[in-house]
């Protein structure tokens, strides 16, 4: 078995800022801060003052948000108890959704990526096939970003996180980036039938080590290079996130042969920088 190269698991690149989208209106950190300030101050004017914004601009933003998300701030006119504003239940639900999205992004920001250098061998729409030391792998390139961007933004990922660097052409040098959370590990004796899954990318390797976590562990798998006409490629190491329960079920231990699979749509192609 060859020695792993420097190409392999690396800290994940930024996975975008948290943002929710409804009817084309984005709810982000500034909007969350505005609603929380209204809740704390008891009025839009007080919230605007606290945040250093104008009252008119704060009101306009709230109205824009309410057109998309429904009533967020309940206004009370002056009277014996005085006027003011308070958050509606829908606003608190929206803040809860935003907080959960932020938590997910914080968790995925530390997910390791496997990074492989390669050359584009073919392009088919938004997917490209890349010749890498471990064989041909498929992934998303940046040539056809369309209305799926809205879905990506809605769950907190910018379009650049789907496919960096623009369109690619045959012969281009690229990096293939595979998030460890996208890789599924199977017992080598029970390899998945290629016709029974939509995962285009499949490799075979051996477990090199297991970095145990409380609920999720990182399994490192060494994959031997393919014969590419005399090229002297070394083995590479692929990272996969697996629950402790799955590790026990599979009985994984260093040295065990395994099969790996992951979807092309979970693979990013990034232009190599000269």
N, C-alpha and C positions, 0 to 999 in steps of 0.2 A: 504494500500500500504506500503510495507516495506521500510526501509531506504536504500539508495544506499550504496554499499560497496566502499572500496577504489579502487577496480578494475573498470575501466571506462575510460573516455577520458583522454588521456595523451599527452604531446607533442610528435610529430612524431619523430621517429628515423631518422638519416641522410638518405637521399634518393639517395646517390651516387653523384659522381662528374660529371660535364658536359663533354660529349664526343660525337662526331659524328663519324660514321664509314661508310666508302665507300670502297668496294672491299677489305675488311679486313684491311684497314689502318685507324687507329684512329687519330682523330683531337681533341686535348685537349687544356687546358689552356696554356701550353708551346708553342704550335704551334701558337695559337692566338697571344701570346706575340711576337713571332718571326715575324709574318706578320706585326703587328703594328709597330714593331721597324724598319722594312724595309721601311715602309711607312714614318716614321718620319725621318729616317736617309738618305733615298734616295739611299741606297746601302746595299748589303748583308754584306759586310765587316763592315760597320758602325753599322749595327744592331747587328752583332755578338759581336763587341766590347762593345756596350752598354749593352748587356745582359751577358757579361762575358763568351761567348762561342767562340769556334774556328770558323774561316771562313769556313774551310773545312767541319766541322760538320754541320754548318748551311746550307751550299749548299747541302750537302747530304740529309738533312732532307727535304728541299724544293723540291728536285728532287723526293723523295719518296712520298711526298704529291701530287705532280703534276701527278705522275703516276696514282693516284687514283681519284683526284679531277679536273684534267685538269690544264691548265696554270694558275698559281697564281701570278708569278712575271715576269714582262717584263724587260729584260736586255737591256740596251743601251750601245753600245761600245763607247770608247773614240773618241773624235773628237773636233770640234770647241767648242761645248758646254760641252765637258767632258762626261764621261760615267756615269753609275749609274743604278739603278733599281727602278721600281715603281710597285705598285700592279695592277694586272689586274682586270677587273670588276668582274670576277668569284671569286677572292679573297675577294673582298668587300662583295659579296653575301654570301660567306662562313662565314665571320666574323659576318654578320647580323644573319645568322642561329644560330651560336654559341651563340651570345648574347641573342637571344630569348630563347634558351634552358636554359641558365643560369638564365634568369628571371623566367622561369617556375619552375626550381629547387628551387630558392629562395622562391617562393611563396608556393610550396608544402612542403618545409622544416618546415613550421610553422603550417601545417595542423594537427589538433589533431587526435590521434588514440584512439580507444576503445580497452582496453586490458583485456582479460578474461582468467582466469586459467581454464585448463581442462585436460582431459585424452583421449588419442587416443583410439577410439572405433573400427575403421576399416581403412584400407589403400587400395586405389585403384589407382595404378599407381602413378602419381605425386600429387594426391589429397588424403587427409585423412579426416575422420570424427572424430570430437572431441566432447566428452560429456562435456558440460559446464553448469553452473548454470541456463542458460536460454534455455537449450535444446541442441540438436545436431547441430553443425555447421561444414561446410566443408571449407577447405583451402588448399593452396599449401604448401608442405613440400620440403625439400632440397634433396630428393633422386634421382630425375631424371632431373637434369639441363642439357639441350642439346643445340641444335643450336638456341633455342629461346634466349639464352644468348646474341647473337649478336644483336637481335632486342632490348633487354632491354638496352644494353650498348649504342645503337644508340640513344635512346631517353633519355639517361642520367641516367639510373638506373643500378647499378651493379647487378650481379647475386645474391649476398648476400641480396639485397633488395627484391628480389622475394621470397626467402625462406631461412631463416637463420638456421644454426645448423645441416645440413645434414639430412639424411633419418630418418624417425621415424618408430616405431613399435607399435603394439597394446599394450596398457598399459602404454606407455610413458606419462610423465607429460609435457605439453606444454603450451605456451601462445598463445592465438588467438588474432592477431592484425588486427584491421579493420580501415582503413583510413576513416576519415569523408567525404572525397571527393568521396568515392566509394558507399556511402549509399544513396538510393533513398527513399524518404518519400512520402507516399500516404495517402489519406483520408481513415480511417478505413472502411467507408461504401462502398468504391470502391477498396477493396483489389485486388491486381493483381492475376489473375488466374495462379496457379502454372504451368499449361501446356502451358501458353502463354508467358513464359519468360525463359531465360537461367539462371536466378539468382537462385542458390540453397539455399541461406540463406534467411529466412524470419522470422520476429518477429513481435509481436504486443506490443504496449506500449502506454504511454501517454506523451504528451509534458510537461516537467517540467519547462523549461525556454527557452527563445530565446535571444541570444546575437547578437544584431543587428549590421550589418556592412553597409558600404555605398552601396555596390552592392551585397555582399554575407554575409549571417548571419549563425551563428552556432546554430542549434537547438539541445537541449538536451532532450532525450527521456528516460523515466524510464521504464524499462522492468522488469516485475515480474518474479521470478524464477519458474521453473517447479518443480513438485513434484518428487523428486529423492529418494524415499524410506526413508523418514524421515530426510534427510539432512536439516540442518537449514541455508539455503542460503538466503541472503538478496537480494533485488532488485538491479539491476545494471543500470547504465546510459550510453546510447549510443549517440555518437555525429554524427551529419550529417550536411554537408554544403549545404545550399539552397539559391538560389537567392532571392532577395527581391520580385521580380515579382512572384515567385512560392509561397512564403509565403502569399502574397496578394491573389493569385488565390485560394489557399487552405483554406484561412481564418484561418490560424493557430494561436492558442493562448494557453497559459499554461492550462493544464487540458484536452486538446483535445485528443481523441483516434486516433492513427495513425497506419499504417502498414509500416514496413521497409523491404527492400530487397536489396541484394547486391550479386555479383558474388563470387563464391568460388575462382576464379582466382585472385580476388582482396583482398584476405584474406591471411595473412602470418601466418605460424605456426613456433614458435620459442621455442626451447628446454628450459625448466625452469632450472635456475641455482640453484644448491643446496646451 
